Amino acid sequence: KKLADAGCNGKTVVMGIRPEDIGDSEIEIEAHQDCAFEADVTGYELLGSEVLLYFKVAGTSMTAKVDSRTTARMGDHIKLAIDPEKIHVFDKETELTITN
């Protein structure tokens, strides 16, 4: 609806999401069931209290910043969820922000 209201019908848009707005906890997945998906972990980087999980979705490399208590490890097939309120949408042609 937001995209339709912004006059985006027929336009190609690009979606952006920050790594901290992608979660793997049961609470996040339950809260954002409509934006949940599965992926294979291709990289794992422990940063103390946080972990960067690297994965691909539809051929696009992505990163999630999750709590260090995650059970996800390199090579695991995991479930993740995006907080839809945190999605950024850009006009592909002009690169201008449509929603954020």
PyMOL commands that set and color helices and strands:
alter all, ss='L'
color gray80, all
select helices_A, chain A and resi 2-5+19-21+26-31+33-35+84-86
alter helices_A, ss='H'
color red, helices_A
select strands_A, chain A and resi 13-16+22-23+36-46+50-57+60-67+77-82+88-91+97-99
alter strands_A, ss='S'
color yellow, strands_A
deselect
rebuild
show_as cartoon
